[in-house]
Amino acid sequence: MSTSTLDKLQERFDPQAAQGMNDVFQFHFSDNGSHYLVVKDGTLSIEEGEHDDPSVSLSMSSETLKGIMTGEVNGMTAFMTGKLKATGNVMLATKLTSLFPNR
């Protein structure tokens, strides 16, 4: 995932939506390695690599994530068509759009 995409996630992060959360979103990008987001009580940190115990793991291309975050790609459609694979607390993935609203 490019640095600009990471920067955009950081800019779009809504601390209010993350109040009371303590979750790790692991991303495995087919075209750009692995990163994870730690969302804890209204804060966000973005790390490169693999987390030992993520809440949810998502596998996709970085383009698919960009599309989901801009609203051009429906996350459920991406999941149903195999562009997005999820393991762990899959319902947690549905919170991504509220955590990172398109402003």
KOLLOSE-31223 format. One record per residue: x, y, z of N, C-alpha, C in turn. Coordinates in steps of 0.001 Angstrom, whole numbers, plus 500000, padded with zeros to 6 digits. Atoms other than C-alpha are relative to their C-alpha. Last residue first. Layout:
XYZXYZXYZ...
This chain:
500328498575499751484991513467503571500263500836498791499579499279501197484768509722502920499579501449500153501034499464500885484438508256506406500595500783498827499296499171501001487353506222507811498980500579499013498731499559499412486087504633511038500747500969499084500333499021498955482516504493509689501271500524500682500527498774500609483671502927506398499571501029501046498955499199500638485918500455508223499456501301499427499805498728499296483143499272510541501016500912499303501059499077500426482008496543508109500131501359500683499604499361501256485371494838508643498951501000499531499201498825499658484365494143512248500411500772498743500923498874499845481673491806510938500734501294500372500315499436501311484445489484509711499063501215500111501248499286499747485770488853513216499607500775498743500089499426498662488435486375512087498629500633500189500029501036498969488987485827508389499999500683501359499926499590498601488271488025505364499956498789500911500145501183499149488826487712501629500201500439501438499678499764498601488215490624499281499751498704500760498956498967500038488226490402495487500492500338501398498661500523499750486384487074495839501115501018499917499350500320501273483149488171494164501435499521500167500765501047500690481105488015497390500662499566498686499917501246499239483733489961499362499334498854499233498602500435500118484090492690496726500190498667500711499839500521501363480288492909496555501411499474499797500682501289500024480120493261500340500115499356498625499227500996499253482756496000500278499370498617499967500784500429498851480984497976497539500757498872500688500154501454499911483603499510495258499205499695501265500126500485501375483526503168494158499791498488499957501394500289500298482813504254497734499769499499498587500566498864500733486167505974498121498524499786499680499924498793499188487280503596500898499438501228499289500933500124498872486066500506499054499976501307500799501368499947500511487796501567495847498967499932501106500249498616500410491074502315497634498566500151499521500180499198498789490887498932499362499693501445499637501306500355499440490322497180496018499739500812501257501027499334500810493258499069494490498601499704500528500097498640499471495518497930497354498954500799499224499008499126500623494738494370496320499844501390500611500504499334501205492875492144498755501153500726499326499083500183501131493274490031501887499357500582498755500600499716501301491616491127505131501057499866498916498985499954501057492459489752508559499295500142498670500483500413501317490209490535511549501153500120499009501436500221499808490876490910515278499371499480498716500942498995500505494615490502514660498545499617500290501364500425499695496759488328516972498974501037499521500085501355499429500474488356516186498571499505500168500322499951498572500344491404513863499834498566500497501062500890499525502091491126510507499810500155501499499716501367499572504121493801508746498768499264500486499675500905501097503983497592508496500246498611500577498698500668499952502207499545511205500202499126498770499855500804501212499400502092511269501412499449499981498607500104500422498351503557514605500046499034498826499630500855501128494892504883515343501509499986499851498701499724500612493360506355518481500271499002498879499970498737500723489755506632519670501333500367499389500594498878499266489938503957522348500169501342499302500162500195498557492253501623520435499495501292500639501005499018499600492372501067516685499709499751501476500391500222498612495563499287515628499067501152500380500493498811499328495869499164511856499604499608501417501131500141499084497942496491510165499693501329500681500055498893499049500152496312507119498869499702500968500951500026498889501182493485504799500162501220500897499620500431498656502847493443501391498894500082501032499191499063499218502066495554498318500252499591501442499051499223500790500442493839495357500910500898500842499425500865501032498428491017496910501096500726499227500203499482501352497870493176499962500718499130498990499033500709500842497433491439503306499716500450498573500182499963501448495704493836505695501127499233499328498824500455500761495386493116509419499657500041498522500378500341501367492779495179511308501273499651499238498909499956500967493541495174515038499468499506498659499969500991501070490873496015517581501187500215499073498644500488499785490382497808520890500186498846499024499493501129500798487288499937520410501403499626500447500287501291499382485733502055523167500484498787499218500066499983498539485637505208521043499640498608500522499107501016499429486585504431517449499986499981501523500494501318500411483689506245515747500800498877500657501295500224499346484578509392517721499463498608499687499793500481498629488231509147516632498691499708500741500973499341499129487212509434512947500135499450501428500361500715498777490199508545510737499069500840500871501443500250499971490133510348507381499521499350501299500738498739500089493600511902507699498503499791500185499714499254498773495217508640508895499185501288500027500721500675498917493513506702506108500192500761501310501421499703500156494710509292503601499174499328501088500220498627499534498274509055504909498524500365499928499901500029498538498190505271504492499736501387500586501215500669499543496974505694500916499987499922501510501106499051500126499709508275500266498687499375500454500000499105498855502331505908501693498833500965499916499150498823500110501426503368499070499873500867501248500855498833500000500000500000500000500896501223500000
